């Protein structure tokens, strides 16, 4: 339906272009991570955009597509 907007992820692993339709909220999640936010804050932004956001599927896409090659844990803030 041309009247409904959708988001897509375009990547080029090993020089082959891949286009993946993104689930609701996933584009907001990925954009937040790209901008340097934490996974928790990115998920909160995605849920604010669409309450049907599926964080498990978004993380699976992030890792499965090769967009994320490592994760790091920030030290907890002191009270």
Backbone as ProteinMPNN parsed JSONL, in Angstrom:
{"seq_chain_A": "XXXXXXXXXXXXXXXXXXXXXXXXXXXXXXXXXXXXXXXXXXXXXXXXXXXXXXXXXXXXXXXXXXXXXXXXXXXXXXX", "coords_chain_A": {"N_chain_A": [[0.845, -1.179, 0.0], [0.781, 2.042, -1.0], [0.14, 4.191, 0.537], [1.027, 3.858, 3.09], [3.675, 4.366, 5.22], [6.886, 2.818, 5.474], [9.819, 1.447, 7.037], [13.167, 0.673, 6.085], [16.158, -1.274, 6.152], [19.216, -0.887, 4.704], [22.006, -2.567, 3.805], [25.414, -3.452, 3.023], [26.916, -6.05, 3.083], [29.953, -7.686, 2.458], [30.045, -6.614, -0.143], [27.566, -7.109, -1.318], [24.361, -5.949, -1.792], [21.814, -5.702, 0.603], [18.439, -5.515, 1.462], [16.275, -4.955, 4.077], [13.095, -5.143, 5.471], [12.001, -3.173, 8.124], [10.695, -3.763, 11.365], [8.004, -2.233, 13.284], [9.179, 0.556, 15.106], [11.826, -0.255, 15.031], [13.545, 1.234, 13.346], [13.82, 3.63, 14.742], [15.078, 2.656, 17.026], [17.541, 1.666, 15.941], [18.577, 4.05, 14.883], [18.927, 5.546, 17.209], [20.911, 4.049, 18.498], [22.949, 4.341, 16.633], [23.475, 6.998, 17.043], [24.8, 6.921, 19.419], [23.592, 6.311, 21.857], [22.582, 4.358, 24.763], [21.649, 0.844, 24.804], [19.367, 0.458, 26.376], [18.246, 3.065, 26.475], [17.824, 3.448, 23.754], [15.934, 1.468, 23.26], [13.845, 2.454, 24.846], [13.237, 4.787, 23.435], [12.351, 3.629, 21.066], [10.075, 2.21, 21.96], [8.562, 4.408, 22.72], [8.048, 5.467, 20.251], [6.627, 3.403, 19.003], [4.451, 1.247, 20.494], [4.442, -1.431, 19.977], [6.966, -2.31, 19.583], [9.578, -4.689, 19.287], [12.07, -5.636, 21.189], [13.755, -7.886, 21.286], [13.72, -8.974, 18.692], [14.794, -6.786, 17.342], [17.396, -6.618, 18.405], [18.333, -9.101, 17.536], [18.311, -8.682, 14.778], [20.202, -6.628, 14.623], [22.578, -7.9, 15.449], [22.594, -10.234, 13.85], [22.693, -9.192, 11.255], [25.18, -8.181, 11.129], [25.65, -5.583, 11.805], [26.244, -4.903, 14.413], [29.173, -5.619, 15.977], [30.319, -5.932, 18.365], [29.628, -5.635, 21.863], [29.579, -3.438, 24.626], [29.861, -2.847, 28.118], [28.875, -0.231, 30.122], [30.37, 1.246, 32.971], [28.65, 1.186, 36.104], [26.977, 4.017, 37.411], [27.97, 5.942, 40.246], [26.155, 6.233, 43.342]], "CA_chain_A": [[0.0, 0.0, 0.0], [1.629, 3.223, -1.121], [-0.268, 5.189, 1.516], [1.575, 3.513, 4.402], [5.141, 4.471, 5.26], [7.618, 1.718, 6.096], [11.256, 1.663, 7.163], [13.993, -0.425, 5.59], [17.586, -1.237, 6.448], [20.006, -1.239, 3.53], [23.404, -2.804, 4.164], [26.188, -4.041, 1.941], [27.97, -6.947, 3.581], [30.729, -8.372, 1.408], [29.747, -5.981, -1.436], [26.245, -7.492, -1.821], [23.345, -5.102, -1.164], [20.694, -6.388, 1.238], [17.399, -4.616, 1.958], [15.432, -5.645, 5.05], [11.987, -4.356, 6.008], [12.117, -3.055, 9.576], [9.473, -3.831, 12.163], [7.695, -0.955, 13.943], [10.082, 0.998, 16.164], [13.21, -0.686, 14.821], [14.341, 2.318, 12.761], [14.121, 4.556, 15.838], [16.047, 1.938, 17.847], [18.836, 1.662, 15.262], [19.06, 5.435, 14.79], [19.397, 5.949, 18.54], [22.202, 3.386, 18.716], [23.91, 5.014, 15.745], [23.796, 8.292, 17.645], [25.624, 6.711, 20.598], [22.838, 6.087, 23.089], [22.643, 2.991, 25.287], [20.588, -0.045, 24.323], [18.156, 0.73, 27.162], [17.656, 4.324, 26.015], [17.357, 3.236, 22.383], [14.684, 0.709, 23.368], [12.822, 3.373, 25.362], [12.844, 5.652, 22.319], [11.583, 2.811, 20.131], [8.759, 1.981, 22.565], [7.832, 5.682, 22.658], [7.627, 5.612, 18.857], [5.638, 2.363, 18.692], [4.367, 0.342, 21.652], [4.589, -2.807, 19.518], [8.389, -2.574, 19.346], [10.068, -5.969, 19.799], [13.513, -5.465, 21.376], [14.473, -9.122, 20.983], [13.875, -9.037, 17.234], [15.691, -5.702, 16.925], [18.762, -7.03, 18.748], [18.684, -10.202, 16.64], [18.627, -8.06, 13.497], [21.438, -5.87, 14.809], [23.705, -8.836, 15.511], [22.54, -11.129, 12.7], [23.047, -8.487, 10.021], [26.572, -7.769, 11.212], [25.77, -4.166, 12.165], [26.927, -4.861, 15.712], [30.22, -6.632, 16.046], [30.671, -6.099, 19.769], [28.851, -4.88, 22.843], [30.37, -3.116, 25.809], [29.07, -2.466, 29.277], [29.35, 0.982, 30.786], [30.389, 1.078, 34.429], [27.485, 1.775, 36.759], [27.231, 5.31, 38.046], [27.958, 5.941, 41.711], [24.959, 6.926, 43.858]], "C_chain_A": [[0.889, 1.241, 0.0], [1.272, 4.319, -0.127], [0.288, 4.949, 2.904], [3.1, 3.574, 4.338], [5.745, 3.253, 5.955], [9.094, 2.1, 6.15], [11.993, 0.435, 6.657], [15.441, -0.187, 5.999], [18.315, -1.702, 5.195], [21.455, -1.38, 3.985], [24.102, -3.472, 2.98], [27.3, -4.911, 2.512], [28.658, -7.647, 2.403], [30.323, -7.922, 0.002], [28.412, -6.414, -2.053], [25.184, -6.697, -1.061], [22.199, -5.962, -0.642], [19.724, -5.34, 1.765], [16.473, -5.432, 2.85], [14.346, -4.7, 5.538], [12.102, -4.355, 7.524], [10.749, -3.094, 10.238], [9.226, -2.475, 12.822], [8.655, -0.654, 15.099], [11.543, 0.68, 15.917], [14.084, 0.416, 14.23], [14.738, 3.331, 13.83], [15.193, 3.947, 16.741], [17.442, 2.003, 17.222], [19.42, 3.07, 15.153], [19.602, 5.918, 16.131], [20.748, 5.312, 18.849], [23.289, 4.027, 17.859], [24.385, 6.333, 16.351], [24.525, 8.165, 18.975], [24.886, 6.493, 21.9], [22.988, 4.637, 23.551], [21.517, 2.154, 24.689], [19.288, 0.234, 25.066], [17.473, 2.009, 26.697], [17.128, 4.212, 24.586], [16.039, 2.469, 22.386], [13.554, 1.594, 23.879], [12.328, 4.297, 24.258], [11.988, 4.885, 21.316], [10.186, 2.518, 20.667], [7.919, 3.253, 22.542], [7.298, 5.925, 21.252], [6.51, 4.638, 18.509], [5.601, 1.362, 19.835], [4.42, -1.131, 21.269], [6.035, -3.19, 19.238], [8.809, -3.873, 20.014], [11.59, -5.877, 19.959], [14.326, -6.718, 21.058], [14.735, -9.238, 19.488], [14.846, -7.967, 16.74], [17.144, -6.05, 17.236], [19.232, -8.17, 17.85], [19.054, -9.663, 15.259], [19.973, -7.347, 13.561], [22.656, -6.792, 14.758], [23.756, -9.717, 14.267], [22.955, -10.48, 11.389], [24.515, -8.07, 9.993], [26.755, -6.297, 11.532], [26.481, -3.998, 13.494], [27.952, -5.98, 15.725], [30.708, -6.848, 17.464], [29.738, -5.253, 20.624], [29.766, -4.579, 24.013], [29.438, -2.639, 26.908], [29.694, -1.241, 29.919], [29.38, 0.725, 32.283], [29.175, 1.775, 35.04], [27.881, 3.068, 37.449], [27.182, 5.161, 39.557], [26.728, 6.682, 42.209], [25.253, 8.316, 44.346]], "O_chain_A": [[1.669, 1.443, 0.93], [2.028, 5.278, 0.032], [0.051, 5.749, 3.809], [3.727, 2.916, 3.508], [5.174, 2.726, 6.91], [9.554, 2.964, 5.404], [11.513, -0.692, 6.781], [15.882, 0.951, 6.166], [18.054, -2.793, 4.688], [22.053, -0.429, 4.487], [23.458, -3.986, 2.065], [28.477, -4.56, 2.438], [28.003, -8.13, 1.48], [30.262, -8.729, -0.925], [28.158, -6.106, -3.217], [25.113, -6.763, 0.166], [21.683, -6.83, -1.345], [20.13, -4.39, 2.433], [15.95, -6.468, 2.438], [14.637, -3.585, 5.971], [12.278, -5.406, 8.141], [9.778, -2.531, 9.732], [10.14, -1.655, 12.908], [8.904, -1.504, 15.954], [12.417, 1.288, 16.535], [15.257, 0.52, 14.587], [15.862, 3.833, 13.827], [16.111, 4.644, 17.172], [18.41, 2.355, 17.895], [20.626, 3.256, 15.314], [20.614, 6.616, 16.183], [21.631, 5.967, 19.403], [24.415, 4.227, 18.315], [25.54, 6.728, 16.193], [24.84, 9.175, 19.604], [25.511, 6.492, 22.961], [23.472, 3.79, 22.8], [20.554, 2.69, 24.139], [18.219, 0.247, 24.455], [16.252, 2.038, 26.542], [16.107, 4.811, 24.249], [15.133, 2.777, 21.611], [12.425, 1.497, 23.398], [11.13, 4.561, 24.158], [11.019, 5.421, 20.779], [9.213, 2.569, 19.915], [6.703, 3.191, 22.365], [6.232, 6.514, 21.077], [5.562, 4.993, 17.808], [6.6, 0.702, 20.118], [4.442, -1.994, 22.147], [6.303, -4.271, 18.714], [8.447, -4.137, 21.161], [12.323, -6.022, 18.981], [15.467, -6.616, 20.606], [15.846, -9.563, 19.07], [15.63, -8.213, 15.824], [18.028, -5.802, 16.416], [20.395, -8.205, 17.447], [20.007, -10.139, 14.642], [20.786, -7.462, 12.643], [23.647, -6.485, 14.094], [24.825, -9.928, 13.693], [23.506, -11.144, 10.511], [25.028, -7.655, 8.954], [27.881, -5.8, 11.533], [27.241, -3.047, 13.677], [27.622, -7.146, 15.508], [31.418, -7.812, 17.747], [29.144, -4.283, 20.155], [30.635, -5.384, 24.35], [28.365, -2.096, 26.646], [30.887, -1.218, 30.221], [28.496, 0.049, 32.809], [28.732, 2.816, 34.556], [28.977, 3.192, 37.997], [26.429, 4.34, 40.081], [26.293, 7.649, 41.584], [24.348, 9.013, 44.805]]}, "name": "protein", "num_of_chains": 1, "seq": "XXXXXXXXXXXXXXXXXXXXXXXXXXXXXXXXXXXXXXXXXXXXXXXXXXXXXXXXXXXXXXXXXXXXXXXXXXXXXXX"}
